[in-house]
Amino acid sequence: MNVNPFDLLKNAQKIQEQMSGFQEKLGGISATGASGAGLVEIDINGKLEVLAVRIAPQAVEGGDLEMLQDLIMSAFTDGMAKVKEAISGEVGAMTGGINLPGFPGVM
């Protein structure tokens, strides 16, 4: 995709306004990461804050602490990937598909 830097400059103010609004939207973006067929679920918002953690009783019955730790880590990683994908989609829509390297949450 060819991007004309002069077009980008013309739209800089518009993009800046959208970025301010986007910061507010981040709290409304959320995703749930899951692992172990739903034994562990973690809700994460667009500000990369953990909102909730749910652990099914079956995940702790055997007393396998290492397995539980792995399930939590996997659910968190899954949730973060989903949130980053949602943020990338929002940023792409906002910038008309222009890639903004280094923008938080954008891969």
Stockholm file with secondary structure:
# STOCKHOLM 1.0

chainA/1-107         MNVNPFDLLKNAQKIQEQMSGFQEKLGGISATGASGAGLVEIDINGKLEVLAVRIAPQAVEGGDLEMLQDLIMSAFTDGMAKVKEAISGEVGAMTGGINLPGFPGVM
#=GR chainA/1-107 SS CCCCHHHHHHTHHHHHHHHHHHHHHGGGCEEEEEETTTTEEEEEETTSCEEEEEECTHHHHTCCHHHHHHHHHHHHHHHHHHHHHHHHHHHHHHHTTCCCTTCTTCC
#=GC SS_cons         CCCCHHHHHHTHHHHHHHHHHHHHHGGGCEEEEEETTTTEEEEEETTSCEEEEEECTHHHHTCCHHHHHHHHHHHHHHHHHHHHHHHHHHHHHHHTTCCCTTCTTCC
//
